[in-house]
Every structure is written in C-alpha cells, then in structure tokens.
Amino acid sequence: MTPTRRRLSLAIAIAIAIAGTLGSWVAPAAAQDKWPSKPITYVVPFPAGGTTDTLARLIAQKLGTVLGTTVLVDNRAGAGGNVGSERVSRAAPDGYTVIGGTISSHAINVSLYPKIGYDPIKSFTPITLIGTNPTVLVVNQASPYKTLADVIAAGKAKKPITSASAGNGTSQHLSLELLKSKAGIDITHIPYKGSSPAIQDVMAGQVDMMFDTTVVAGPHIESGKLRALAVTSAKRQPTMPNVPTVAETVPGYEVISWQAIFAPAGTPKAIVDRLHGEIAKILVEPEMRERLAKLGMQGSQMTPAQVGEFQKAEVAKWAQVIKAANIKLE
C-alpha cells in the first residue's frame, strides 16, 4: 500500500470512529427531545379515592394537557404502598412512568417491613414534593385533658392513657410513639382498621385521644365533639391559630405527612427537570391551591435535590422511632 493510500485509509477510519461517537451522543439527545411521544403512567400505590389518588388525578389531567400527551393513573395498591412502589422501581427510567409516593411508601415502610422489594431512596429519582399536612392531637370534649401538658403530667404520674390510630405503623401510630419517646411517658396504643372507627371511639369516650389529619378531625372539632390539644407541625396552622404545636410543650417534636412524585432511578435529568417545572406551575394555580387546602395540605416548591435531602432525613427519623418502639409488620 502506498503512503498516500495508507493516509487515506487512516483518515477514513478516524472519520468513521468520530461519526460513531457523535451518533452515540446524538441518539439519546434526540430521543429526549421527542419526549413525551407516548402516554405517561402515573402509578398510585394505594386504592382509588384516597388522598394520593385524588392528587394524582388532579395533576395527571393538567400535566397531560401541557405535555401534549395522556397521563394515565394506574392504581397498584397493596402492602401499604409497597406493591406499586416496587413495580415502579423496576420500570424503565425513560420518563414514561412516575409514582405518587408518600411518607409511608417512601420513608416509613422500609423500617416497618422485613422486605419491601425496593430502596425508597436508591430506587427512585425525586421529581417534586406536592405538599405536606400535619396531624392534630384530639380528645373527647368531656375529657379531663384540657392541654397537652395535662396529658404529659398524667403520663408521668403513671395514669393509664390510651390513644387510637388507623393501625399499626400508620403515621398516627408513629406520631404517638414519637411523643412517648420525647416526653418520656407511656401511653397505650389501640390500633383500629382505619381512621373512621378509631375517631368514633375517641368521640364516644372509649379511647382517650388520637392523632389524626385535620381533614378527618377538623369537622368534629368544629362541631364541638372533639377538642384539639396540639398540632404536630413546627408552626401553628393558619386554620387553627389558637391550637398550640406539640413542640411548644415538647421541644423538637414535629410530624408532617407528605405527598410527592418520584420517577425510577436513572431517569434523565432533562426529563425530571421538565416534569418538576410543569408540575410546579400546576401546584400554584388557584384551583390546585384551593384543592390542596381542602385536603388540609400546604403546597411545596422544593427542588428535586431538596426533596431528596428531605426524604433522606425522613427515612432516618422514622427508622429511629420504629426501632425504639420495636414496631414490626409482616
């Protein structure tokens, strides 16, 4: 082969290599530019009708419109949110599957169950925190406990006190366990199958008290059947300005339930950022703000990175509470 032909062959080989490299860069970028080119599935790991499902349907309709596609809500309930969450953790990280995650499915359950099939942090990429809502500690109007300080004083005096919840491992139960731990008192937990029968027994005086959401307890507080002793947020709630926080009596106490949206780990940042931006706009619309308020929620504008840090802190916090209380679910 002559020197000229040798140089020509080398030039052709280099050109082919460069073209191949550029192709590997351009193909994914082109694929992302075309996103979304098909329907997006929004998995709800709980039954239809609950808060997570309601929020998913509100957001899905508006999100589909702005993205120019259909966002399908798919209820995959089971094991306190574990079934749907595991399913999404194994989905392709291509922006076509997201999940409505909660304090249960993406913070508490990993410490409650021996095996959930996914890592709440490593298996997902945060998109946005939809909002938060505190619980409120309530007693029957005829209760001798007028304040949280009364409850704590009775606990330190070893008087028997009972507290209802929607079930073992629920946020109501863990709110109680955190109070017991920080206040250094003992209160007997009475688990029910759902909030409704639990709060009915509190109103009937069968159980001393209960932590529950403002949505569930609020109407009974307004009707005078229940007395609100304290809210679990760090600051007093605008809707209940006269109700103190637990932290005013027990420093460092804070419990907020939350709703968020996640994608499978590895979902391209460009897609995550697009989803975050569009959902953020939806959440500040007057209609959405009103719907969140009716659900007892306060909207959030955390970035995906901030959601990730918040979630890590929540996982660590509840792991400590669950271990201390020796709570286990099968």
C-alpha positions as CSV (number, residue, x, y, z in Angstrom):
1,M,0.0,0.0,0.0
2,T,1.4,3.4,-1.0
3,P,1.9,6.1,1.7
4,T,-1.0,8.1,0.1
5,R,-3.4,5.2,0.3
6,R,-2.3,4.5,3.8
7,R,-3.0,8.0,4.9
8,L,-6.4,7.9,3.1
9,S,-7.3,4.7,4.9
10,L,-6.4,6.2,8.3
11,A,-8.4,9.3,7.6
12,I,-11.5,7.2,6.7
13,A,-11.1,5.1,9.9
14,I,-10.9,8.2,12.0
15,A,-13.9,9.7,10.3
16,I,-15.9,6.5,11.0
17,A,-14.9,6.5,14.6
18,I,-15.9,10.1,15.1
19,A,-19.2,9.6,13.4
20,G,-19.9,6.6,15.7
21,T,-19.1,8.6,18.8
22,L,-21.2,11.5,17.7
23,G,-24.0,9.1,16.9
24,S,-23.9,7.7,20.5
25,W,-24.3,11.3,21.8
26,V,-26.9,12.5,19.4
27,A,-29.3,9.4,19.7
28,P,-30.1,9.8,23.4
29,A,-30.4,13.6,23.0
30,A,-32.8,13.2,20.1
31,A,-34.8,10.6,22.0
32,Q,-35.1,13.0,24.9
33,D,-36.1,15.9,22.6
34,K,-39.0,13.9,21.4
35,W,-40.2,13.1,24.9
36,P,-43.0,12.6,25.5
37,S,-44.0,10.7,22.4
38,K,-46.5,8.3,24.1
39,P,-48.7,8.2,27.2
40,I,-47.1,8.5,30.7
41,T,-48.3,6.2,33.5
42,Y,-48.7,7.8,36.9
43,V,-48.8,4.9,39.4
44,V,-50.8,5.3,42.7
45,P,-49.7,2.6,45.2
46,F,-52.9,2.9,47.1
47,P,-56.6,2.3,46.4
48,A,-58.7,4.7,44.5
49,G,-60.4,7.5,46.4
50,G,-57.6,8.3,48.9
51,T,-55.5,11.5,49.0
52,T,-52.7,10.1,46.8
53,D,-55.2,9.0,44.2
54,T,-57.1,12.3,44.3
55,L,-53.9,14.3,43.8
56,A,-52.7,12.0,41.0
57,R,-55.9,12.6,39.1
58,L,-55.9,16.3,39.5
59,I,-52.3,16.6,38.4
60,A,-52.5,14.0,35.6
61,Q,-55.2,15.8,33.8
62,K,-53.4,19.1,33.8
63,L,-50.0,17.6,33.2
64,G,-51.2,15.7,30.1
65,T,-52.5,18.9,28.6
66,V,-49.3,20.9,29.0
67,L,-47.1,18.0,27.8
68,G,-49.4,17.2,24.8
69,T,-49.9,13.6,25.8
70,T,-52.1,11.4,28.1
71,V,-51.1,10.8,31.7
72,L,-52.8,7.6,32.8
73,V,-53.4,7.0,36.6
74,D,-52.8,3.3,37.5
75,N,-53.8,2.2,41.0
76,R,-51.4,-0.6,42.2
77,A,-52.4,-1.0,45.8
78,G,-51.1,-3.4,48.3
79,A,-48.8,-3.8,51.4
80,G,-49.1,-0.2,52.5
81,G,-47.8,1.1,49.1
82,N,-45.1,-1.5,48.7
83,V,-46.6,-3.3,45.7
84,G,-46.9,-0.3,43.4
85,S,-43.6,1.2,44.6
86,E,-41.7,-2.0,43.8
87,R,-43.3,-2.1,40.4
88,V,-42.2,1.4,39.5
89,S,-38.7,0.8,41.0
90,R,-38.3,-1.8,38.2
91,A,-39.7,0.3,35.4
92,A,-37.6,1.7,32.6
93,P,-36.1,5.0,33.6
94,D,-37.3,6.7,30.4
95,G,-39.8,9.3,31.8
96,Y,-42.9,7.3,31.0
97,T,-43.5,6.0,34.5
98,V,-43.9,8.1,37.7
99,I,-45.3,7.3,41.1
100,G,-47.2,9.2,43.8
101,G,-45.0,8.5,46.9
102,T,-45.9,9.2,50.5
103,I,-44.4,9.3,53.9
104,S,-45.4,5.7,54.2
105,S,-44.2,4.2,50.9
106,H,-41.1,6.3,50.6
107,A,-39.9,6.8,54.2
108,I,-41.6,4.6,56.8
109,N,-42.2,1.2,55.2
110,V,-38.5,0.4,54.7
111,S,-38.2,0.2,58.5
112,L,-41.5,-1.5,59.2
113,Y,-41.5,-4.4,56.8
114,P,-38.8,-7.1,56.7
115,K,-38.7,-6.9,52.9
116,I,-40.3,-4.3,50.6
117,G,-38.5,-5.1,47.3
118,Y,-37.1,-1.6,46.7
119,D,-34.9,1.1,48.4
120,P,-37.0,4.2,48.9
121,I,-34.0,6.4,48.2
122,K,-31.7,4.5,45.8
123,S,-34.5,3.1,43.6
124,F,-36.1,6.5,42.8
125,T,-35.4,10.0,41.5
126,P,-37.4,12.7,43.2
127,I,-39.4,15.0,41.0
128,T,-41.4,17.2,43.4
129,L,-43.0,17.4,46.8
130,I,-46.7,18.1,46.2
131,G,-47.4,19.2,49.8
132,T,-47.4,18.5,53.5
133,N,-50.0,18.2,56.2
134,P,-49.8,17.9,60.0
135,T,-51.9,15.8,62.3
136,V,-53.7,17.1,65.3
137,L,-54.0,15.5,68.7
138,V,-57.7,15.4,69.8
139,V,-59.6,14.3,72.8
140,N,-63.3,14.0,73.6
141,Q,-64.9,17.3,74.8
142,A,-65.7,15.6,78.1
143,S,-62.1,14.6,78.6
144,P,-60.2,15.8,81.7
145,Y,-57.3,16.7,79.5
146,K,-57.5,20.3,78.5
147,T,-53.9,20.7,77.2
148,L,-51.1,18.5,76.1
149,A,-49.3,19.4,79.3
150,D,-52.2,17.7,81.2
151,V,-51.6,14.5,79.2
152,I,-47.9,14.5,79.9
153,A,-48.5,15.2,83.6
154,A,-50.9,12.2,83.7
155,G,-48.3,10.1,81.9
156,K,-45.6,11.0,84.3
157,A,-47.9,10.2,87.2
158,K,-48.4,6.7,85.6
159,K,-52.1,7.2,85.0
160,P,-53.4,4.8,82.3
161,I,-53.9,6.7,79.0
162,T,-55.0,5.2,75.6
163,S,-54.5,6.5,72.1
164,A,-56.2,5.2,69.0
165,S,-54.8,5.0,65.4
166,A,-55.8,3.8,62.0
167,G,-53.5,0.8,62.5
168,N,-50.0,-0.4,63.5
169,G,-47.3,1.5,61.7
170,T,-49.5,4.3,60.4
171,S,-48.5,8.0,60.8
172,Q,-51.0,8.3,63.6
173,H,-49.3,5.5,65.5
174,L,-45.8,6.8,64.8
175,S,-46.9,10.3,65.9
176,L,-47.8,8.7,69.3
177,E,-44.5,6.8,69.6
178,L,-42.5,9.9,68.9
179,L,-44.5,11.8,71.6
180,K,-43.9,9.0,74.1
181,S,-40.2,8.9,73.3
182,K,-39.6,12.7,73.6
183,A,-41.9,13.2,76.6
184,G,-40.7,10.2,78.5
185,I,-44.2,8.8,79.2
186,D,-46.1,5.6,78.4
187,I,-49.4,5.7,76.5
188,T,-51.2,2.5,75.4
189,H,-51.7,2.3,71.6
190,I,-55.1,1.0,70.4
191,P,-54.9,0.1,66.7
192,Y,-58.0,0.1,64.5
193,K,-58.6,-0.8,60.9
194,G,-58.9,2.7,59.6
195,S,-59.4,6.2,60.9
196,S,-63.2,6.3,61.0
197,P,-63.8,3.7,63.7
198,A,-60.9,5.0,65.7
199,I,-62.1,8.5,65.9
200,Q,-65.6,7.4,66.6
201,D,-64.4,5.7,69.7
202,V,-62.5,8.8,70.8
203,M,-65.7,10.8,70.4
204,A,-67.6,8.2,72.4
205,G,-65.0,8.3,75.1
206,Q,-63.9,4.7,74.6
207,V,-60.3,5.8,73.9
208,D,-58.6,8.9,75.5
209,M,-57.1,10.5,72.5
210,M,-55.9,10.2,68.9
211,F,-53.6,11.9,66.3
212,D,-55.4,12.4,63.0
213,T,-55.3,14.6,60.0
214,T,-57.0,18.0,60.1
215,V,-59.3,16.8,57.2
216,V,-60.7,14.0,59.3
217,A,-60.6,15.6,62.7
218,G,-61.5,19.2,61.7
219,P,-65.2,18.8,61.2
220,H,-65.5,17.1,64.6
221,I,-63.5,19.8,66.2
222,E,-65.8,22.5,64.6
223,S,-68.9,20.6,65.8
224,G,-67.6,20.5,69.3
225,K,-67.4,16.7,69.6
226,L,-63.6,16.8,69.8
227,R,-61.1,19.2,71.5
228,A,-57.8,19.9,69.7
229,L,-54.9,19.9,72.1
230,A,-52.0,20.4,69.7
231,V,-50.9,20.2,66.0
232,T,-47.8,18.3,65.0
233,S,-46.3,20.8,62.7
234,A,-43.3,23.0,63.7
235,K,-45.5,26.2,63.5
236,R,-49.2,26.8,64.3
237,Q,-51.6,26.2,61.5
238,P,-53.4,29.2,59.9
239,T,-56.7,27.3,60.0
240,M,-56.2,26.6,63.8
241,P,-54.3,29.7,65.1
242,N,-55.4,29.1,68.7
243,V,-54.2,25.5,68.8
244,P,-50.6,25.2,70.0
245,T,-48.0,23.0,68.5
246,V,-46.7,19.9,70.3
247,A,-43.3,21.4,70.1
248,E,-44.4,24.3,72.4
249,T,-44.7,21.7,75.1
250,V,-42.3,19.0,73.8
251,P,-39.3,20.8,72.1
252,G,-38.1,19.2,68.9
253,Y,-41.3,17.4,68.1
254,E,-42.5,17.6,64.5
255,V,-44.6,15.3,62.4
256,I,-45.9,16.1,58.9
257,S,-47.4,13.7,56.4
258,W,-46.4,14.4,52.8
259,Q,-47.2,13.6,49.2
260,A,-44.5,13.5,46.5
261,I,-43.9,12.3,42.9
262,F,-40.9,10.1,42.0
263,A,-39.5,8.5,38.8
264,P,-37.4,5.4,38.6
265,A,-33.7,5.9,39.4
266,G,-31.7,6.8,36.3
267,T,-34.4,8.9,34.6
268,P,-32.7,11.6,32.6
269,K,-32.2,14.9,34.4
270,A,-33.7,16.8,31.5
271,I,-36.9,14.9,31.8
272,V,-37.0,15.2,35.6
273,D,-36.5,18.9,35.3
274,R,-39.2,19.3,32.8
275,L,-41.7,17.3,34.9
276,H,-40.7,19.3,38.0
277,G,-41.2,22.6,36.2
278,E,-44.5,21.8,34.7
279,I,-45.9,20.3,38.0
280,A,-44.6,23.3,40.0
281,K,-46.7,25.6,37.7
282,I,-49.8,23.4,38.2
283,L,-49.4,23.4,42.0
284,V,-49.6,27.2,42.2
285,E,-52.7,27.5,40.1
286,P,-55.6,28.9,42.2
287,E,-57.7,25.8,41.6
288,M,-55.0,23.5,42.8
289,R,-54.1,25.7,45.8
290,E,-57.8,25.5,46.8
291,R,-58.0,21.7,46.4
292,L,-54.8,21.3,48.4
293,A,-56.3,23.4,51.2
294,K,-59.4,21.3,51.2
295,L,-57.2,18.3,51.7
296,G,-55.5,20.0,54.7
297,M,-52.3,20.3,52.7
298,Q,-49.8,23.1,52.3
299,G,-48.1,23.3,48.8
300,S,-44.4,22.9,48.4
301,Q,-41.9,24.4,46.0
302,M,-38.8,22.2,46.8
303,T,-36.4,21.4,44.0
304,P,-35.8,17.7,43.2
305,A,-32.5,17.9,45.1
306,Q,-34.2,19.4,48.2
307,V,-36.9,16.7,48.0
308,G,-34.1,14.1,48.1
309,E,-32.5,15.6,51.2
310,F,-35.8,15.9,52.9
311,Q,-36.7,12.3,52.1
312,K,-33.3,11.0,53.5
313,A,-34.0,12.8,56.8
314,E,-37.5,11.4,57.0
315,V,-36.2,7.8,56.4
316,A,-33.6,8.2,59.2
317,K,-36.0,9.8,61.6
318,W,-38.7,7.1,61.3
319,A,-36.1,4.3,61.4
320,Q,-35.1,5.5,64.8
321,V,-38.6,5.8,66.1
322,I,-39.7,2.4,64.8
323,K,-36.6,0.7,66.2
324,A,-37.0,2.3,69.6
325,A,-40.7,1.3,69.7
326,N,-39.9,-2.2,68.3
327,I,-42.7,-2.0,65.7
328,K,-42.7,-4.7,63.1
329,L,-45.2,-5.6,60.3
330,E,-45.3,-8.8,58.2
